[in-house]
Amino acid sequence: MRAVTPLNSHGLRFAFGTLTALPVRVSRWDRDTARAGMLCAPVAGLAVGLLAAVPGVLLLLGGAGPLAAAVASAALPAALTRGLHLDGLADTADGLGSARPAEDALRIMKQSDIGPFGVITLVFVLLAQVAALFELYGRGWADGALGTVAAAVTARLALTLASRRGVPPARPEGLGAAVAGTVPPGAATAVACAVVACCAAAGVLLGHGGAPRHALAAVAGLVAAQVMLRHCVRRFGGVTGDVFGAVEETAATAALLVLATG
């Protein structure tokens, strides 16, 4: 029992320290801590989602329109991660769009600048997120807030699944190599089931149809993220930190779109 508690504590620190910009000090970087951290990733997503929902709800209740609320709730997660996941999405888009061999594509992704594929992808993804949140906040503050939280949790859950055993790293160094293959498939599945169930339970608060809609949104986000993950593994030979960012943003966007159209 004494060995489990410190590991859980370090795992939470790892999750918050690597997946958010919150002031958390990560003191352990071994594989066991990485495994615990990625299993705790949805908890970090919950914190990000709750914080992102606050300005949206306050703006809406204060008299601002749903567009202002949507922009605020879409912008805050970027601030809470210092744009890490959006940067990873852009770099991955540049690598995929280059049509170069894996080694050259990975080199392009490591460059500090963003190419045309990355810019275009960022524009459309952010537009999709804002449009979906606009629709949700247009229905009421509760729909907007729960949608923001559900998308953030689903997005980080996608990282848990992307860290499961059998998914190789594309490079021997970096965050991708640190967490790739650390999570047992059974544990990843158990966490996924628990998160989807929690999303459904939260949807109950919205009344009729809320539970299945939120569960479907979570599942759709995970499916979209897995499609992106498999394509990147085939294309690059494995995952990188940038790929994790792309997977996260893909899951969040897909979940929001399903909620907005449901």
Helices and strands as residue ranges (DSSP letters): H 4-19, H 31-39, H 41-61, H 66-80, H 84-97, H 102-110, H 116-139, H 141-162, H 175-179, H 185-203, G 204-206, H 210-236, H 241-261
